[in-house]
Amino acid sequence: MNLLRRSSDAVAPRLLSPDTGRPLYPRTPAAPDLWTDGTGHWPVVEGIPFLRTGRDALRDAVVQALEQGDRRRAVALLLRDQDDHARTPPPSLDEAAAVVAGVEDGTMGLREAMDRLCFGPVAAYFAHRQSAPTFLSALGLLAQHWDAPPRVVEVACGIGQVLREVTLRGTPGVGLDVVFARLWLARHFIVPDALLVCVDVAASGLPLSCVEGATVLCHDAFYFLPDKEGVLLEMRRVAGDTGRVLVGHAHNRRVDQRGVGGTPLSPEEYARLLPQAACYDDAAFVTGFLEQRPVPAATPEELRHAEALCFAWPADPARRAIDFGAPAPDVRLRPNPLLTTRDGQLSPAWPTPGLALEYANAHYLRGDSADDTAFFMRATRGAMPDERPVLLRRRWLLDLPERW
């Protein structure tokens, strides 16, 4: 699998070495899984370049496995690599190899793979991200500033659910994340055709050439980045003169974050990093997505009590229209497994107390009457075409992986 060569259009980005900034290319035609800038060597496993710096011993071991023709060992080695915020130890090499075998032979689903790869609490976040208010705000922010870009580049893309929404509607996606395992799961379950790159953008920037006109997004992750100014400069560089930079769900340090990590800033501090950007209350994009209406910009002072913020640079409105609430063509929608009926009322059953607390405002997942419950129950037997947009917008129906 070599997705690096699948994109033949002129706007496909070139990969750059995270060490030197020079273009990367295959070491030899006979070794398409080993790339170089003329000095260092970087492995490309399952079509995913591993460009994370500070992992020299791991990189050498992966390169050695590839040179010996042991692809599965190379994958298993990378699946054990974690980020600095991991709360659980990594799986053993044998366990990681068992996950590779189970996913590749079709006997293991997404959630089991995350559990066995020791994702810990973040597994529930990824498994149910499509139901979360933060996911709806990402779609609302993208739609309000949609330019029909040649590509959407997502920084800290996780397992690729936001990228899937844009790729299903015909826009190529590029996903960057610091954890190889997330990208590998994205490749197998969520966005098989996206260009995915494992890199620590806080340490190395975005190892991509400029994609003129691209939309570069960082959602629900920007507050974790220590060098926020440096990453923003890189996002602007990749977007080019005519592109768009979007930052969504950036936590506000003035508001109680219920134990959320990272280094959040105040609205004024974010605004100083993003001069001339439009500023928004992140929660307003959830309502805007559900009600199909635009969200008004606000001043940093007006947002001082907002839990999280969004920013768009440049601030001008979208040049094109897109509706992420409408079902994408040829996508099978299934009833949201979070939803349960209790005493005749429809409500979500979040899998952890932390998610239940964080997403307590997900009112769209609750039914207000017996009619709502009956509507959902009919949908479980097969929603009519005219019902599907309403059910999808409220996340009562979802586009889940076949082996979720």
FENFENSUL-V708467 format. One record per pair of residues at least 6 apart in sequence whose C-alpha atoms are under 6 Angstrom apart, sorted by the first residue. I is the first residue (numbers start at 1). J is the second residue. D is the distance in Angstrom with one decimal. If there is no record, write none. Layout:
I;J;D, I;J;D
This chain:
1;46;5.8, 1;47;5.5, 2;47;4.7, 3;47;5.3, 11;211;5.8, 13;208;5.9, 13;209;5.3, 13;211;5.9, 14;208;5.6, 14;209;5.1, 15;23;5.8, 15;24;5.6, 15;207;5.8, 15;208;4.9, 16;22;5.3, 16;23;4.4, 16;24;5.4, 16;207;4.7, 16;208;5.5, 17;24;6.0, 18;204;5.4, 18;207;5.8, 22;37;5.9, 23;37;5.8, 24;36;5.2, 24;37;4.6, 25;35;5.2, 25;36;5.6, 26;32;5.3, 26;34;5.9, 26;35;4.2, 27;34;5.8, 27;35;5.0, 27;36;5.6, 33;43;5.8, 33;44;4.7, 34;42;5.8, 34;43;4.7, 34;44;5.9, 35;41;5.6, 35;42;5.2, 43;49;6.0, 43;50;5.7, 43;63;5.9, 44;50;6.0, 48;196;5.5, 48;197;5.4, 49;197;5.2, 50;198;4.9, 51;198;5.6, 51;199;5.0, 52;199;4.3, 52;200;5.5, 62;74;4.8, 65;74;5.5, 76;96;5.0, 76;97;5.0, 79;181;4.8, 80;90;5.4, 82;179;5.8, 90;118;5.9, 91;117;5.6, 102;108;4.9, 109;403;4.5, 109;404;5.3, 110;404;5.0, 114;123;5.9, 131;395;5.8, 136;286;5.3, 137;285;4.7, 137;286;4.8, 140;285;5.2, 140;289;5.1, 143;322;5.8, 144;318;5.8, 145;317;5.5, 145;318;4.1, 146;318;4.7, 146;320;5.8, 147;318;5.5, 147;319;4.7, 147;320;5.2, 149;213;5.8, 149;214;5.1, 150;214;5.7, 151;171;5.9, 151;172;5.0, 151;173;5.6, 151;214;5.1, 152;173;5.0, 152;214;5.8, 152;215;4.9, 152;216;5.9, 153;173;5.9, 153;174;4.6, 153;175;5.9, 153;216;4.7, 154;175;5.0, 154;216;5.8, 154;217;4.8, 154;218;5.8, 155;176;5.0, 155;218;4.9, 156;176;5.5, 156;177;4.5, 157;175;5.4, 157;176;5.8, 157;177;5.8, 158;182;5.6, 159;182;4.9, 159;183;5.7, 159;186;4.5, 160;186;5.4, 163;173;5.8, 164;191;5.6, 173;194;5.1, 174;194;5.7, 174;195;4.7, 174;196;5.8, 175;196;4.7, 176;196;5.9, 176;197;4.9, 176;198;5.8, 177;198;5.2, 177;199;5.9, 178;198;5.3, 178;199;4.9, 178;200;4.8, 180;198;5.6, 189;401;5.9, 210;238;4.0, 210;240;6.0, 211;238;5.5, 211;239;5.7, 212;239;5.6, 212;240;4.6, 213;239;5.7, 213;240;6.0, 213;242;4.7, 213;243;3.7, 214;239;4.8, 214;243;4.8, 215;243;5.7, 215;244;4.6, 215;245;5.9, 216;245;4.9, 217;246;4.7, 217;247;5.9, 218;247;5.0, 219;247;5.7, 219;248;4.3, 219;249;5.7, 220;249;4.8, 222;250;6.0, 223;250;5.6, 223;262;5.6, 223;263;5.5, 223;264;4.8, 224;262;4.0, 224;263;5.8, 244;313;5.8, 245;312;6.0, 245;313;5.2, 246;311;5.8, 246;312;4.7, 247;310;5.5, 247;311;5.1, 248;310;4.3, 249;282;5.6, 249;308;5.1, 249;309;5.2, 249;310;5.7, 250;308;5.1, 250;309;5.1, 251;264;5.4, 251;308;4.2, 252;264;5.7, 252;265;5.7, 252;266;5.2, 252;307;5.6, 252;308;5.2, 253;264;5.0, 253;265;5.1, 253;266;5.3, 254;266;6.0, 255;307;5.8, 267;300;5.0, 268;300;5.4, 277;312;5.3, 277;313;4.5, 277;314;5.6, 277;315;5.0, 278;297;6.0, 278;311;5.5, 278;312;5.1, 278;315;4.7, 279;297;5.4, 279;298;5.6, 279;310;5.8, 279;311;4.7, 280;297;5.1, 280;298;5.6, 280;309;5.7, 280;310;5.0, 281;309;4.9, 282;308;5.4, 282;309;4.7, 282;310;5.4, 288;294;5.8, 325;393;4.9, 326;389;5.2, 333;397;5.7, 333;398;5.1, 333;399;4.8, 334;397;5.2, 334;398;5.3, 335;380;5.6, 335;396;5.9, 335;397;4.5, 336;396;5.3, 336;397;5.3, 336;398;5.8, 338;348;5.2, 338;349;5.4, 339;347;5.6, 339;348;4.4, 340;346;5.7, 340;347;5.6, 346;366;5.3, 346;367;4.7, 346;373;5.6, 347;366;4.4, 350;356;5.3, 364;394;5.4, 391;397;5.4
